[in-house]
């Protein structure tokens, strides 16, 4: 995760870093919320990098493996409608999850879980435009339940995902989803 280095030591064991708070919040979601395997890996990776940054450890970046990362992206794209395990992605790419997570950020500017979320939001948008209800579209797109879908804010970012440090530009997609769902709600409450 940190290029084979140990996790850093924070003097006193306490920090007020917003980045560490956001990374920790992802991993300590509300009771009853189960993290998907790729979501958990993203959270752990962000927490490790946040700890390293706060401790002043320089980040080591290798050149990465673009072909393995592209295989991971293709695999995630082909399987976004279901829960994907880390073992599956490792098998599909021949790369360990931590290196792959770093490479994904390097080559695609986002984490593997955020990539899955973006694909799911795209699918929801397409389904809503074709007239499918929001609940059905969310389920068909791979959101495990309503809480996973409604856990996205109006910018399409997962709450507590370190979004302040790694913003994901999903505004256009989620704005369409939000507008269409509001229209559907208004249409169903007015009888048509």
C-alpha positions as CSV (number, residue, x, y, z in Angstrom):
1,X,0.0,0.0,0.0
2,X,2.8,2.4,0.9
3,X,5.4,0.7,-1.3
4,X,6.3,-1.9,1.2
5,X,6.9,0.6,4.0
6,X,5.3,0.4,7.4
7,X,2.4,2.6,8.4
8,X,3.7,5.9,9.7
9,X,3.9,6.9,13.4
10,X,1.9,10.0,14.4
11,X,3.5,11.7,17.4
12,X,1.0,11.5,20.3
13,X,-1.3,9.3,18.3
14,X,-3.8,12.2,17.7
15,X,-4.4,14.4,14.7
16,X,-6.9,17.0,13.6
17,X,-6.3,16.3,9.9
18,X,-9.5,16.6,7.9
19,X,-8.0,14.1,5.4
20,X,-7.6,11.4,8.0
21,X,-11.0,12.2,9.4
22,X,-12.6,11.8,6.0
23,X,-10.7,8.5,5.3
24,X,-11.7,7.2,8.7
25,X,-15.3,8.1,8.3
26,X,-15.5,6.0,5.2
27,X,-14.4,2.9,7.1
28,X,-16.6,3.6,10.1
29,X,-19.9,4.1,8.3
30,X,-23.2,4.0,10.1
31,X,-24.4,0.8,11.7
32,X,-25.9,-1.6,9.2
33,X,-24.0,-0.3,6.3
34,X,-21.8,-3.0,4.8
35,X,-18.9,-1.8,2.7
36,X,-18.4,-3.5,-0.7
37,X,-14.9,-5.2,-0.9
38,X,-13.6,-2.7,-3.4
39,X,-15.0,0.2,-1.3
40,X,-13.3,-1.1,1.8
41,X,-10.0,-1.4,-0.1
42,X,-10.3,2.2,-1.3
43,X,-11.0,3.4,2.2
44,X,-7.9,1.5,3.6
45,X,-5.7,2.8,0.8
46,X,-6.9,6.4,1.4
47,X,-6.4,6.1,5.2
48,X,-2.8,4.7,4.7
49,X,-1.9,7.5,2.3
50,X,-3.5,10.1,4.6
51,X,-1.5,8.9,7.6
52,X,1.7,9.0,5.5
53,X,0.9,12.5,4.3
54,X,0.2,13.8,7.8
55,X,3.4,12.1,9.1
56,X,5.4,13.8,6.3
57,X,6.4,10.6,4.6
58,X,7.2,11.3,0.9
59,X,5.0,9.3,-1.4
60,X,6.8,6.8,-3.5
61,X,5.3,6.3,-6.9
62,X,6.4,3.6,-9.3
63,X,5.8,3.8,-13.0
64,X,2.8,1.6,-12.6
65,X,1.4,-1.1,-14.8
66,X,-0.9,0.5,-17.4
67,X,-2.0,-2.7,-19.0
68,X,-3.0,-4.4,-15.7
69,X,-4.8,-1.2,-14.7
70,X,-6.7,-1.2,-18.0
71,X,-7.7,-4.8,-17.5
72,X,-9.0,-3.8,-14.1
73,X,-11.0,-0.9,-15.5
74,X,-12.4,-3.2,-18.2
75,X,-13.3,-5.8,-15.6
76,X,-15.0,-3.3,-13.4
77,X,-16.9,-1.8,-16.3
78,X,-18.1,-5.3,-17.4
79,X,-19.2,-6.2,-13.9
80,X,-20.4,-2.9,-12.3
81,X,-23.9,-4.2,-11.8
82,X,-22.8,-6.6,-9.0
83,X,-20.5,-6.7,-6.0
84,X,-17.0,-7.3,-7.3
85,X,-14.4,-8.8,-4.9
86,X,-10.8,-7.8,-4.7
87,X,-9.7,-11.3,-5.4
88,X,-11.6,-11.3,-8.8
89,X,-9.8,-8.1,-9.8
90,X,-6.4,-9.4,-8.7
91,X,-7.1,-12.6,-10.7
92,X,-8.2,-10.6,-13.8
93,X,-5.2,-8.4,-13.7
94,X,-2.3,-10.4,-12.2
95,X,-1.6,-7.4,-9.9
96,X,-2.1,-7.1,-6.1
97,X,-4.9,-4.9,-4.9
98,X,-2.7,-2.2,-3.3
99,X,-0.6,-1.6,-6.4
100,X,-3.6,-1.8,-8.6
101,X,-5.4,0.8,-6.4
102,X,-2.4,3.2,-6.7
103,X,-2.1,2.6,-10.4
104,X,-5.8,3.2,-11.0
105,X,-5.5,6.6,-9.3
106,X,-2.4,7.4,-11.3
107,X,-3.8,6.4,-14.7
108,X,-7.5,7.2,-14.3
109,X,-7.5,9.9,-11.6
110,X,-10.0,8.1,-9.4
111,X,-10.2,5.0,-7.2
112,X,-11.6,1.7,-8.4
113,X,-14.7,2.0,-6.2
114,X,-15.4,5.6,-7.4
115,X,-15.1,4.2,-11.0
116,X,-17.7,1.6,-10.1
117,X,-19.9,4.3,-8.6
118,X,-19.6,6.4,-11.7
119,X,-20.5,3.5,-14.0
120,X,-23.5,2.8,-11.8
121,X,-24.7,6.4,-11.9
122,X,-24.4,6.5,-15.7
123,X,-26.6,3.3,-15.8
124,X,-29.1,4.9,-13.5
125,X,-29.3,8.0,-15.6
126,X,-29.8,6.0,-18.8
127,X,-32.5,3.9,-17.1
128,X,-34.3,6.9,-15.7
129,X,-34.3,8.6,-19.1
130,X,-36.0,5.4,-20.5
131,X,-38.7,5.6,-17.9
132,X,-37.6,3.1,-15.3
133,X,-38.4,4.0,-11.7
134,X,-35.5,5.3,-9.5
135,X,-35.7,2.3,-7.1
136,X,-35.5,-0.2,-10.0
137,X,-32.8,1.7,-11.8
138,X,-30.7,1.9,-8.6
139,X,-31.1,-1.8,-8.0
140,X,-30.5,-2.8,-11.6
141,X,-27.3,-0.6,-11.8
142,X,-25.7,-2.5,-8.9
143,X,-26.4,-0.3,-5.9
144,X,-26.7,-2.9,-3.1
145,X,-29.7,-1.1,-1.6
146,X,-31.3,2.4,-1.4
147,X,-28.8,3.5,1.3
148,X,-25.9,2.9,-1.1
149,X,-27.6,5.1,-3.7
150,X,-28.9,7.7,-1.4
151,X,-25.5,7.8,0.3
152,X,-24.3,9.9,-2.6
153,X,-24.5,13.7,-2.3
154,X,-25.7,16.1,-4.9
155,X,-22.2,16.1,-6.5
156,X,-22.4,12.3,-6.9
157,X,-19.8,11.6,-4.3
158,X,-20.0,9.0,-1.6
159,X,-20.2,10.6,1.8
160,X,-17.0,10.2,3.8
161,X,-14.9,9.0,0.9
162,X,-12.2,11.6,1.2
163,X,-14.0,13.6,-1.5
164,X,-12.5,16.8,-0.4
165,X,-9.0,15.5,-1.2
166,X,-10.0,13.5,-4.3
167,X,-13.0,15.1,-5.9
168,X,-14.9,13.1,-8.5
169,X,-16.8,15.2,-11.1
170,X,-20.1,13.4,-11.3
171,X,-22.3,16.5,-10.9
172,X,-23.8,16.3,-14.4
173,X,-24.9,12.7,-14.0
174,X,-26.2,13.0,-10.5
175,X,-28.0,16.3,-11.3
176,X,-29.9,14.5,-14.1
177,X,-30.6,11.6,-11.7
178,X,-31.9,13.9,-9.0
179,X,-34.0,16.0,-11.4
180,X,-35.5,12.9,-13.0
181,X,-36.3,11.3,-9.7
182,X,-38.0,14.5,-8.5
183,X,-40.1,14.6,-11.7
184,X,-41.0,10.9,-11.2
185,X,-42.0,11.6,-7.6
186,X,-44.0,14.7,-8.6
187,X,-45.7,12.7,-11.4
188,X,-46.6,9.8,-9.2
189,X,-47.9,12.0,-6.4
190,X,-50.1,14.0,-8.9
191,X,-51.6,10.8,-10.2
192,X,-49.8,10.5,-13.5
